[in-house]
Amino acid sequence: MMSARLYSVEEITDQAYEIFLELAPDNLSEADIELFNEYREEAGFIEDSEADESWAEFVSFEIEPEAFVQVLVGLELDGKDMLFAKILISRDMDAPFCHLVWPRGEA
């Protein structure tokens, strides 16, 4: 079922970050956007990892570890991680998929 056409983890992480930047104004508060923009150069992080179990409540399919990457976007300030977005993105060039969760968007 898997196609052999996969983006590299680095490529798909970059794509996830671009999507985050595009959608942030509609999903984060003005204060969060200002905070992120102010500190992202020195304290920002973009981490990729295998998708965790929490995605089961958001997507109705089995997440194949080799086909999807979980990307976390946030800031590390005063030794604490502030998560701005959690992204599930497909590496499959022929089956694009991206879902974002905005942990700070509930404010």
N, C-alpha and C positions, 0 to 999 in steps of 0.2 A: 504494500500500500504506500509506503514512503517513496517519494521521488528522490532521486539522487541530487536534485538541485537545491542545496541548502545554503543560505547565507552563513558566513562565519559568525561566531558569537560576537566578535568585535563589530562587524557590520550591522548586525541586528540590534546590538546594544546602542549603537549610534542612531539607528532608526527610531528606537524606542524613546531616546532622549529628544529627538526632533519632534516626535508626536507629543511628548510631554510638554515641550515649550509651546507648541501650537495650541494645545487644549487647556493649559494652565489658567489663562485669563477667564475662562468660562467655569472653572471648577475650584479655584482657590480664591481666598479672600484677597482684597487689595493689600492688606497688611502682610499676608503670607508671601505674595508675589514680591513686594518690596524687600522683605526679609531675605528671600531666596536670592534675588538679584544682587543685593548688597553683599552677601557672604559667599555666593557660589564659587567665586574664583579661589578663595583660600580655604573654604570649609565644605564645599560641595562634594558629594559623592554620587557615583553611578555604579552600582554593583550588579553583576550578573550572577545568577545561580540557577540550579535546578528548581523547577516550580515546586512550591510546597503544597501541602494538603488543603490549605485554605481556599484554593481556587475552586474546589468542588462545589461550593455554594454559589459560584458565579457562572461557571460553564458546565454544560451538560454532556461533556464528552471526556473520554479518558485522555489525559495529557501524556503524550509520549515524550520521555525525557530528551531524546535526541532531536525532537522536532520543535520543542518550545524552550524558551528562555524566560526566566523571571528576572526583571530588572527593577531595582530599587533606586529611587532618586530622592536625595535629601541633603541635609546639612548636618555636620557634626560640630556642635557648638558647646563649649564648656564641658566637653567629655560626654555629651549626650547626643544620640542620634535623633534628629527630627525628620521623620519620613513624610515626604510630600506626595509621592506617588509610588504605587506598586503596579508593575506592568507585566502582563503575560503576552508574549509575542511569539509568533510562529517564525521559524527559520526557513520554512518551506517556501521557495520562490513561487511555486504554483498554487499555493493555498494560503494567501495572506490572512492573518488574523491578529488582532490586537485588542486587549481588554485592559482598561486602567481602573484602578481603585484609588480613590483620593482620601486617605485616612484623615487629613486635616480639613476636608471639605464639609464635614458634618457641622462645623461651627456655625 
